[in-house]
């Protein structure tokens, strides 16, 4: 089987991060808890530059998780893209590629939020950590799936 190629853009990760942080702020405001400066991410060049090291670290984390299941995995950083190549066995379900991409992208965003919130809002970091862990479990489940052999 051809390696599974997954390309994730930084822009798509930024969108997920900004949407998730906005949702967290709205949830807190709905409970009567005022948002403080720095809790909500804005789509600015400064915010993106500040997030980049956290995003890169999150990509490395998910790469290490994938390698446990598929040692032939590789990840490349090309301009503003993360390119994963996963050597899957021939009986790997062909339809899992898109779902795997979505889960990896979600993991990167949640793990980045966890890392960022650890320094500014530690109580919120645990929420992102749980979401990232759920994504990691789903990624693991997708990576071990195989199609049943036909008789």
N, C-alpha and C positions, 0 to 999 in steps of 0.2 A: 504494500500500500504506500502511496505517496505520503510524505510527511504532512501533517496538518499545519497549515500556515495561518497564523492569526496576526493581524495587524491592528494595533490600537493606537489611536492618535492622542497626543497630549490634549488637544482641544476637546475630545470626547470625555476625557477624564476630568478636565476642568469643569465642563458642563455638569457632570454628575456631582462633583464636589460642591459647586455653587448651589445647585438645586438641593442637595442634602443639607447644607448648612442653613439655607433659607428655611427649609422645612423645620429644622430643629429650633430656629429662632421663633417661627410662627407658633410652634407647639408650646414653647415656653411662655410666649406672650398670651396665648389662649388660657394658660393657667395663671395669668396675672403676674408672671415673673418678667420684669423688664430686661430687655437685651442690652448687654454692655457692648462697648466698642470692641471690635475684634472678633466677636462671635460669628458675625455673618460675613462670609466671603463675598467680595465684590469682583466683578470681572475687570480687573485693571492689570496693567503690565507689572506693577509692583507686587500685587498679590500673586500673580503667576510666577514671578521670579522667586518669591518667598516659598512657594509650594514646590518648586522644581526638585530640590534635594529630597523632600519627603516623598514625592512621586517616584523618583529614581529608586529610593530605598524600598518602596512598596513593590516596585517591579522586581527588584532583586529578591524580595521575600516570596512573591508568588512563583518566581522561577525556581527557587529552592524547593518549594512545595511540589512543583510539577516534576522536578528531577527525581524526587523520591519514587514516583510512579513510572516515569519514562526517562531513564538515564541519558538517552540520546537527545534530549531537549536542548535547544539553544535559544538565546534571546539576543537580539541586536538592537542597538540604539542608532537609528538613522534619522537625522534632523529632528523632527518633532513626532517621530513614530517609534513604537516599540514593536519589534517583529519577532514573534515566537515561531519556532519550528519544532514540532513535536513528532518524533518517530513513533507512530502507533502501529500495533500489529495489524495484520491483514483482516482480522475479524473485529476490528474496532468499528462501531456504528458510524457510518458516513454522515448521518444527520446530526451528530453531536457537535460539530464544529461551531455553528452559530451560538448554540447555548453555552458552550465552553468560552467563547469570546465574551459574551455578555457577563458571565460569572467572573472572568478574569478582570474585565474592566470595572465591574462593581467592587471586587476585592481591592483593586488598586485605589479606587476612590475612597472606600471606607477605611482602608489602612492609612491612607494619607491624612484623612480627617482625624483618625485616632492619634496619629503622631503630632499633628498640629494642635489638637485640643489638649493633649497631655501638658503642653506648656502654658496654654491660656485658660483652659477650663477643664481641669482634671475630672470633674464629675461627669462631664459630657463625653469624655474620651471613652469611658466604659461602654457607652451605647454604640459608638462606631466600632469598638473592638469586638463586640458581640456580632455585629453585622458582618465584619470582615471574617470572623471565625466561621460564621454560617456559610459565607461564600467559599471559604477554604474547604469546608466539608463537602459542599456541592461539587467543587472542582475535583476533589478526590474521587467522589462517586462517579462523575462523568468519565474520569480517566481510566477507571477500572472496568467500565462496562464493555461487554463483548456481545456480538451477535451470536445467536444459537446456531450451531452447525445444522445443516440440512442433511437428512438421511437419504 
